[in-house]
Amino acid sequence: FIYRVVTKRANAVITVSEFSKAEILKYFPELENKIYVIYNGVNHNKFRPLDLPRKKQILFIGAIAKHKNISVILEAFLKVISKIPHKLVIVGSKDSGMPSDENITRILSMIPPNRIEFTGKVSDDDVVNLYNTSDLFIFPSIYEGFGLPLLEAMACGCPIIASKASSIPEVCGDSAIYFDPYSSEELATRILEMANNEAMKKDVIQKGIRRAKEFSWRKAAEMHTEVFKKVLYEKSDTKS
């Protein structure tokens, strides 16, 4: 109800991806001619390659919530744990708690404590270091309006394995290796492929760095300014 009232009064609606735009139009088709897509940016002065040695660790960053699909990472990691030396590092707020799931509890009990780490929230500097020292970054979300960690990882030169869902392919383009977010088997295969193939990692890293350069907060700000000018011009034109 609130969204319907607000969108009726709005002269323009801005969202962060074509996927989000399509989702909004499902419920508010009348916004077709006044909705604008402006992508998020990334701070390239902070999120950048630091030329640090990579560790045998797989990184996940995000809120520990159901739609983030953390269970598929745990299931896939359990499938490959005897085949690779990597440690799984999970960074994110535990405000919502680990999703209540007997399967997750069972899997966690089967993963040796020295092969998995839950860090909770960490500083931005620590996040940059993790992107720069991790061998792989996995983004398994089922539903994302954009997925800012994807830009951060690409900008830092961390190779990405991502779910082929919602806005994620739109953000990453050809700069990630994709998997079905409902298939831990497929994710396990992708982990083994990437972990054991330096040429593949190098290719994904280079594509990611190039891709991340297409996104900046300056570009986003300039596009917002253009929308504001358009709205102001239309309002003044209507009054005259």
RARA-V723561 format. One record per helix or strand of 2 or more residues. SS is the DSSP state (2 for helix, 1 for strand). FROM is the first residue (numbers start at 1). TO is the last residue. Records with the same first field share a line. If there is no record, write none. Layout:
SS=FROM-TO ; FROM-TO
This chain:
2=2-9 ; 18-27 ; 29-34 ; 66-68 ; 70-80 ; 102-110 ; 113-115 ; 124-133 ; 148-156 ; 168-172 ; 184-195 ; 198-212 ; 217-239
1=13-15 ; 35-37 ; 57-61 ; 87-91 ; 116-120 ; 136-139 ; 160-163 ; 177-179
